[in-house]
């Protein structure tokens, strides 16, 4: 709700170049705040007005952690996003307008916001070392218990734990993920056979329909502007060793945003072992693709399959390497009659380049300096070429590990020698405190720090997520606990019955 706007006065004075002037000398009419999309983005709005000549606009939301942004382009027709409002607050928003001669003026608007819904989580900041942290706030891909399905409502909270942005997507009938911000500053999400683009103020900007595919788990922007999407392709089958079943979550497609055309398709059934059930017997969900990332240096993709491992593929759908325990790998192909996969398995080596014993290679044993990822998520390519990912750790050593723990881990993959060395890890020392059997995320931040998100930690005290920022030495410089409410479900570990945080990112509210 807006309490104060500006209406043009009768007496006008020509603005003096470079000096402050009255707002009515620059604005034609009044400054209004649009609340058109606040029903789905209740902590966002837009200032709408016209100026008598082309002007720049700066917007600032006052508060303990203020948010401001300068729109440097000169325009005379303005719709300026107001981001970062506090909930349940009378917010002061300052609009500063500057013309091309440098004359400027400011106007303060007052915006009242409602309390946050009770189903949103409570955020507690456990530690923060402000000078050692990367800039930004915390975007959380939040999916809330909805009974039959998850309800998606991403949030952004600041370093005090205050929620400063919400996008309510409860109108979607199933989970809507991932929550990605592309280079144009908008939010992109996948749901069913569609991809949706929203502005930060909640306006639906674009929709893409993918006939014949069901989008799931991941959607990224490639350097060429295309979208890389993990999908299920309808009507595809595998022989899982017991018979022919419909397969799922085992294709990647490249989509041109301008026309929605699919220009490339990767079919993992053709290049991996579809009846390898040593880790998880997923039946038709033999691979369970949960992430895809792009390797720009060699135009390849790196794909995470929770039930199998991590695989690198070139543009021709050919395997470069497989990062996985060696146990159980056989022939590729949807009927198991394709080429052998074992030549592509990476060999685990120590810092001296010596291979570990066979039990470590097979995955039935770990070394203090090396373990394979188990049920992993969110691999990314580091600037040094290493692979960084979230190792969930469920079923570690094929169920033979004495305890469960999750970790962020970095690997050096030598493609020439087909070896893999573990170079950095964090999480094992915290044991079950960070254990997340499903989902979760890692990121490399702009200052070189690493961000780890355990997105679904559950024990007798309830459900929560942990977001931890670590410096290169593995020391915690930021940690937050996101306490789930599970308000729309039973809290039991069943689909749609508990809250989860799929991923989190560090970003600024204004791109």
N, C-alpha and C positions, 0 to 999 in steps of 0.2 A: 504494500500500500504506500502511495506517495503522498506526503503531507504538504510538500512545498514545491512549487514550480515557479518559473519566472514569466511574467507578462511584460511586454514592451511598454515603456513609459512614453509620454507624449513628447517630452523635451529630449532632443538628441544632440549630441556634440560629436563632431568629426574626431575619430581617434587619432592621437598623435603617434607617429611611428616610434616604435621601441618603448612606449610607455604604457602603464596600466590605464585602463579606461573603464567606463561603466558598461555592464553587460549589454544594455539595450543598444549601445552603439555598434555592436557586432552581430547580435542575434536579431533575426527577422521573425517576430512573433514570440513564441514561448518555448521553453524547454519542457518537454513532457517525458515521462518515464513509461515505456511500454511494458506491460505485465502479461503480454499475450501468451508467452510460453512458460510462465511461472508455475503452472499446474504440474509440469513435469520437471522443471528446473527452478525450484522455489528460492534458491539463493542467487539467482541471476536475473538480470533485467536488461533494458536498453534505454539510453537517453536519445530521444528523437527530436530533432530541431533543424532549422535552416539558418544559415548565416548570410549576411548581406554581401559578402565577398568570400572567396575561397579561404578557408581557415584550417589550421591544425587543431586537434582536440586531445587533451589529456584528461583521463578519468582516474580518480583516486577514491577508494573506499577506506575511510578512517577506521582505526582500531588498534589494538595492541600489536597486531602484525598487519600493517596497512598493505593494501594492494593497489598498485597504480600501473598505468600504461599510457604511453604517448603514441597517438596515431599521427605519423609524420606527414602523410599525404594531405595535400590541400584540397578541400571539397567545400561545397556550399550546401549540400544536402547530407545530413548526418544521421546515422543510426549506430550509436556507440554502445557496444556491449559493456554492461556493468557486472563484473565478476568478483566473487569473494565476499558477498554479503554474509554477515553473521546471522545465525538463526535466532528467533525470539528476541529481536533487538530492534531498536530505532537506529538505523544506520545513517551516518552522514556520508554523502557522496559529493565530492567536489569536482565540478566540470570546469576546466580551464581552456579557454579558446584564444588562439593567437592567429592574427592575420599575416599576410605576406610582408607587411611593413614592420612586423614585430610588435604591434599593439596587441595587448592581451587583456582579458577580463576573466573573472571566476564567478561561479554561482554554486551554492551549496543546496543540494536536494536532500530530503529526508525520506528514507524508505523503511517502512516497518515490515518485518518478516515474522512468520508464524513459528512456533516451536517445531523442532524436528519430530518426525513420527517415532513412536516408541519402539518400532521394530528395528530401527537402525542401531548399530553397535555402539558401545561406549569405548572411546579411545583413551588409553592411558599412556602418557609419555614416561618411559622408565629411565631413560638417560638421553642427554643431548650435549654434545660439545660443539657449540654453534660455529666456532671458527674452523673446526676440522671437518665440517659437513659440506656436502655438495649443496648448492642452492636449490630452492624449490619446495613444493609441497608434495603430498602423497596421494596419488591416484590409485584407488582400490577397485578392482573388478569384483564388486560385491554381489553375491547371489543369495537370496534369502529364502528361507523355508516357505513353501507355498502349498504343502500337502502333496498334490499329485505331481507338481513340478516346481522348479526353482523360479523365483521372481527376481529379475535383475534390477539393481539400483546402485550403479557405481557412485562413489563419493570421492571427494578430495578433502583431506584434513591438513591443517598446518602444524607447525612444530610445537604448538601448545596443546594439540589434540582437538582443536575446534574444527568442526566440519564447515567447510567454506564453499562447497559445491555439491550438488546432488542432481542426478538424472534418473527420474522414475520411469522405468520401462515395463511396468506391470501390465500394460495393455498387450504385450507379447505373450502368447500362450505357452511358451517354453523358454528355457534358459537362453539368454542372448549373450554370446561371447565370441571372441575376446572383446575387451574394451581397449581400443588402440587410438591414439591421436596421430594423425598423419601430418605431413609437412604443411598442409594448408591450415592447420590449427583446429580442424574439426575432428569429431569422434566417430570412429567407424566400428561397426558391430556386425556380427553374423547371427542369423536366426532362421532355422529351417532352410528353405531354398533361397533366402534373401540376404543381401548385404545392405546395411542402412548407414547413412551418413547424417549426423546431427551437428548443428553448431553448438558452441559452448553455452548458448542461451536456451537451448532446447528445441530449436527449429529443425524439423526434418528437411534436409537439403536434397538428398538423392536416395534412390532405391535401385538396387540391381537384383534381378531374378536370374537364378542359375537353373534352367530347366534340366532335369535329369540328375541333378546333384542335391545333396543335403549338406549344407555347410556346418562344420563343427570345429570347435577348439581353437583354430588359429587363422589369422588374416593379417598379412603384413604388406607394407608398401615397399616395392622394389625401387632401386635407384632410377630405373627408366620410367617410373610413375605407374607401372602396372601393379596389380594386386596378386599376391601369392596366397592361395587359399587351400586349406586342408578340407577334404570333402569325402563323403560317401557317394559312390556312383551307383545309382539304382540299377538293379538287374544284373549285378556281377556276382559270381559264385566262386567258391573254392572247394577242393576236396580236403577236408580237415583231418583225413586219416580214417575217419569212420563213415564218410559219405559226403555227398555234395550238399553244401549249405550256402545261403546267401552271405556274402562278406560285407564288411562295413569298415569305415574309417581307414581306408588304405589307398586313397588317391590324393594327388596334389594337382591343382590346376593354376594356370596363369591367366588372368583376366585383364583385358584392356578397359579401363574405366569409361572411356569416351563412348563406347558402344556396347559394352558387356560381352564382347567376343572372347571365347576361350581360345588362346593361341598356343598353349602347350599343355600336355597332360602327362603326369608321371603315375604309372601303375605299379605299385609295390608288390603286387601278387606275382608279377613276372620275374622279379629279381631277388626275392627273399623266400625263405622256407615257411610256407603257410601252415604246415602241420608240426611245427616245433612248439611243443606244449610244456617244455621243461620248467619254465618260470610260471606262466599262467596259461591255463587252458581256456581261452576266450571263445572257443567254438568259432562262429563266424566273425567274431571280433578278435581275430588272431593277432593283429598288430596293435590296434588302438592308438592311432596317430594322435598325439596331443600337442605337437608343436612343429613348426617349420621355420627355418631361417635361411637367408641367402648369403652365399659366399661370393662376393663381388669380384675378387681377384681371379677366379677361374670359372665364373658363371655356373656354379653348381648350387644345389640345395642340400641342406642338412635337415634330416627329419628325425623326430623322436617318436618311437613307438613304445608305449608303456609296457607292453607285453613281450617285447623283443630286445630293444636296445636303440642305438642311434646309428643311422646310416647316412652316408654321403652319396649323392647321385649326380651325374652330369646331366646336361640338357637332353641327352638321348636316352634317358632312363637306364643308364648303365651304372653299376655299383663302383664306387671309388674305394670305399672301406666300410667295414661294419665294426662298431664299438659295442661289444657285448661279451659276456662270458662265453667261452667256446663250446660249452656243453650243449649237445643236441642239434647242432646245425647240420643240415643236409642239402638236398637239392631244392632249387627254386621252382617257381611255376605254379599256376593255380591248380594243377593236377599233380604237382610234385615230380614232373618229368623234365624239368629245366636243368640249367647248369648247376654245378656244385657252388655252394656259398662259402665253403671253408677257406678258399684262397684269399678272400677279402677280409677275413678276421684279423684285427690288429693284435700284435703280440705285446704284452705288458712287459716293460723294462724298467730298471731302476735308473738312478741319475748317472751311473757309469755306462749305461747302455746294455747291461746284462739282463737276460730274460729271467723272470721269476719262475719258480718251479711249476710243474704242470698243474697242480691243484689250484694255484692262483689263476692260471690261464683258463682253466675249466670253470672257475667260479665257485668251487666248493670250499675254498679257503681264501682268506685275505691276508695281505702283508700289512705291517704297520704303515708302510709308505705307499701302498697302492690297494685300491679296491675298485671294482667295476661299478658303474651306476646301476641302480635297481629301481625300476618303475619311474624313471627320471622324467623331468619336465624342463621346458624352456631353454634348450641349448642356444648359445650365441657364439659368434666368431669374434674373438678378441682382436685388438689392433696388431698384436704379435702373431696372429694366426692360430693361437690356442683355442680350445673349445671350453667354454664355461657353461655349467648347467646346474640344475637343482637335482640332487640325488635323493629321491624320497626314501629309499632304503627298506621298503616293505619286502619281506621274503628274502632278505639278504642271505647270500650263500645258499640259495634255493631252500630257505627256511632253516638252515643249520646254524645261523648266527645266534650268539647268546642273548642279544638284545637288539631292539630296533632303534635306529636313530636316522635323522635326515641331515644333509650337509650341502653346502655349496662347494663345488669342486671344479678345479681347472686342470685340463689335460693338454699336454704337448703331443700332437700327432705328427709323426714323421711319415709322410706318404711314400717317400722313396724307399725307406726301410720297412714300411708297414708296421711301425711300432707305436706304442702309446706310453707316455710317462705321466704320472700324477705330479703336478708341480705346486699346487696350493689347495688347501681344503679348510673348511670351518664347519663345525657342527657336531662332530663326534664327541667332543669334550663336554657337550651339554646334554648328551644322551637323549632321553625321551622328552625333555623339555621343549625341543623343537621338532619332534617327530610328526610329520604330516604324511599320512599314507597316500593321499591323493593331491592333485593340483599343485600349486606353488610355483615359485619364480626366482630368477636371479637377473641382475642387470649390472652393467658397468656404467658408472656415473662419470660426469664430465670432468671431475677432479681426480679421476683414477680410482676412487673408492669403489667398493662392491656393495650391491644391495641384495639382500637375501629375504625372501618372503616365504615363511611356512604358513600355508593358507588354510589348513584345517587341522588344528591340534585339538584332540578330544580326549578327555579323561573324566574321572568322576566329578570334577568341579565344573564341567561344561565344555563349551567350545570356544575357541579363540584363534586368532592369527597373530603371528609375530612378524614385524618388519624391522630388520637390523641392517644398519650401514656399518661397513667394516673398512678400515684403512688397509694399505698394502701389507701391513704386519699382522693383520687379523685382529686388531683391537677394535672394540665396539665404540663408535663415536655417536651412534644414535640407535635407540631401540624403542619401539612402541608395541603395546599389546592392544589388539582390537578384540574386545569381548563381545561375543555374539549373544543375541537375545533368543534365537530360535522360536520367535513368537508365532510364526505361521505354520509350525509343524510340531512333531512329537519330540524332537531332539535326538531321536534314535538314528543310528547310522544306516539310513535308507534314503533312496532318491527323493529329494524334495522335502525331507523331514528335518533338515538342519541347515544352518547358515554356513557359507563358505566364502573365502576370498580367493578367486582363481589366480590373480596376479596383482602386483602393484608396481607402479612406476614413480620415479621422482621427476617432477616437472614444474614449470611455472604456470600459473593460471592463464596468463596471456602468453601465447607462443612467441 
